[in-house]
Amino acid sequence: MKTLVLVPALVLFSFSPVFAAEKLPNDVRQFIAQRDACDHFRGEFPDPEEAERMREVTGQIEKHCRGTDRRLHSLKKKYDSDANVKKRLNVYDEQIEPRANQRSVAR
């Protein structure tokens, strides 16, 4: 239940005055909100016996993490000359999603 409260808090935080003061582009702010939610759920480790919670966490990871590797790469390229944006984006791991050949092995 704590998680359900945290996700809206993460989204609200992404539009807080702190971000406004940084004057980050909207696409960067949206990415940061999505990736922070993604990273939160990646840090969740439900007990294997908690099947429902495991499904919930897995679903949230799928929802928030899918496509973020590509978006991060694209934003870094787009804002390569903006030091402030680069500084904010460089805190994120560049590759968190399994690559195509890793997905087929995991099945």
LINMO-V338236 format. One record per residue. N is the residue number from 1. RES is the residue in one letter. SS is DSSP state (A for helix, B for strand, O for the rest). BURIAL is + if it has 16 or more other C-alpha atoms within 10 Angstrom, else -. D_LAST is the distance of its C-alpha to the last C-alpha in whole Angstrom. Layout:
BEGIN
n:N res:RES ss:SS burial:BURIAL d_last:D_LAST
n:N res:RES ss:SS burial:BURIAL d_last:D_LAST
END
This chain:
BEGIN
n:1 res:M ss:O burial:- d_last:30
n:2 res:K ss:A burial:- d_last:31
n:3 res:T ss:A burial:- d_last:28
n:4 res:L ss:A burial:- d_last:29
n:5 res:V ss:A burial:- d_last:33
n:6 res:L ss:A burial:- d_last:31
n:7 res:V ss:A burial:+ d_last:29
n:8 res:P ss:A burial:- d_last:32
n:9 res:A ss:A burial:- d_last:34
n:10 res:L ss:A burial:+ d_last:32
n:11 res:V ss:A burial:+ d_last:33
n:12 res:L ss:A burial:- d_last:36
n:13 res:F ss:A burial:- d_last:36
n:14 res:S ss:A burial:+ d_last:35
n:15 res:F ss:O burial:- d_last:38
n:16 res:S ss:O burial:- d_last:41
n:17 res:P ss:A burial:- d_last:44
n:18 res:V ss:A burial:- d_last:42
n:19 res:F ss:A burial:- d_last:40
n:20 res:A ss:A burial:- d_last:43
n:21 res:A ss:A burial:- d_last:45
n:22 res:E ss:A burial:- d_last:43
n:23 res:K ss:O burial:- d_last:43
n:24 res:L ss:O burial:+ d_last:39
n:25 res:P ss:O burial:- d_last:38
n:26 res:N ss:A burial:- d_last:37
n:27 res:D ss:A burial:- d_last:34
n:28 res:V ss:A burial:+ d_last:33
n:29 res:R ss:A burial:+ d_last:34
n:30 res:Q ss:A burial:- d_last:32
n:31 res:F ss:A burial:+ d_last:29
n:32 res:I ss:A burial:+ d_last:30
n:33 res:A ss:A burial:+ d_last:30
n:34 res:Q ss:A burial:+ d_last:26
n:35 res:R ss:A burial:+ d_last:25
n:36 res:D ss:A burial:+ d_last:27
n:37 res:A ss:A burial:+ d_last:26
n:38 res:C ss:A burial:+ d_last:22
n:39 res:D ss:A burial:+ d_last:23
n:40 res:H ss:A burial:+ d_last:25
n:41 res:F ss:A burial:+ d_last:21
n:42 res:R ss:A burial:+ d_last:19
n:43 res:G ss:O burial:- d_last:22
n:44 res:E ss:O burial:- d_last:22
n:45 res:F ss:O burial:- d_last:20
n:46 res:P ss:O burial:- d_last:21
n:47 res:D ss:O burial:- d_last:21
n:48 res:P ss:O burial:- d_last:18
n:49 res:E ss:O burial:- d_last:21
n:50 res:E ss:O burial:- d_last:21
n:51 res:A ss:A burial:- d_last:19
n:52 res:E ss:A burial:- d_last:21
n:53 res:R ss:A burial:+ d_last:21
n:54 res:M ss:A burial:+ d_last:18
n:55 res:R ss:A burial:- d_last:17
n:56 res:E ss:A burial:- d_last:20
n:57 res:V ss:A burial:+ d_last:19
n:58 res:T ss:A burial:- d_last:15
n:59 res:G ss:A burial:- d_last:17
n:60 res:Q ss:A burial:+ d_last:20
n:61 res:I ss:A burial:+ d_last:18
n:62 res:E ss:A burial:- d_last:16
n:63 res:K ss:A burial:- d_last:20
n:64 res:H ss:A burial:+ d_last:21
n:65 res:C ss:A burial:+ d_last:19
n:66 res:R ss:O burial:+ d_last:18
n:67 res:G ss:O burial:- d_last:20
n:68 res:T ss:A burial:+ d_last:22
n:69 res:D ss:A burial:+ d_last:21
n:70 res:R ss:A burial:- d_last:23
n:71 res:R ss:A burial:+ d_last:25
n:72 res:L ss:A burial:+ d_last:26
n:73 res:H ss:A burial:- d_last:27
n:74 res:S ss:A burial:- d_last:29
n:75 res:L ss:A burial:+ d_last:31
n:76 res:K ss:A burial:+ d_last:32
n:77 res:K ss:A burial:- d_last:33
n:78 res:K ss:A burial:- d_last:35
n:79 res:Y ss:O burial:- d_last:37
n:80 res:D ss:O burial:- d_last:37
n:81 res:S ss:O burial:- d_last:41
n:82 res:D ss:O burial:- d_last:41
n:83 res:A ss:A burial:- d_last:41
n:84 res:N ss:A burial:- d_last:40
n:85 res:V ss:A burial:+ d_last:37
n:86 res:K ss:A burial:+ d_last:36
n:87 res:K ss:A burial:- d_last:37
n:88 res:R ss:A burial:- d_last:35
n:89 res:L ss:A burial:+ d_last:32
n:90 res:N ss:O burial:- d_last:31
n:91 res:V ss:O burial:- d_last:31
n:92 res:Y ss:O burial:+ d_last:27
n:93 res:D ss:O burial:- d_last:24
n:94 res:E ss:O burial:- d_last:23
n:95 res:Q ss:O burial:- d_last:20
n:96 res:I ss:O burial:- d_last:18
n:97 res:E ss:O burial:- d_last:15
n:98 res:P ss:O burial:- d_last:12
n:99 res:R ss:O burial:- d_last:13
n:100 res:A ss:A burial:- d_last:11
n:101 res:N ss:A burial:- d_last:11
n:102 res:Q ss:A burial:- d_last:9
n:103 res:R ss:A burial:- d_last:7
n:104 res:S ss:A burial:- d_last:5
n:105 res:V ss:A burial:- d_last:6
n:106 res:A ss:A burial:- d_last:4
n:107 res:R ss:O burial:- d_last:0
END
